[in-house]
Amino acid sequence: MLTDSVETHKSRLRKAGFEHSELWFQCFNFGSLVALKAGAAA
């Protein structure tokens, strides 16, 4: 299985319209990202 880097995922999120993204949790080869889209209500 080929895995993508966190930066690759963040780049995809930016291209999809998300302004901010952070790695929320990482353990071994599992990671969870949280992202906020432009104009989204808080």
Buried (B, 14 or more C-beta within 10 A) or exposed (E): EEEEEEEEBBEEBEEEEBEEBEEEEEEEEEBEBEBEEEEEEE
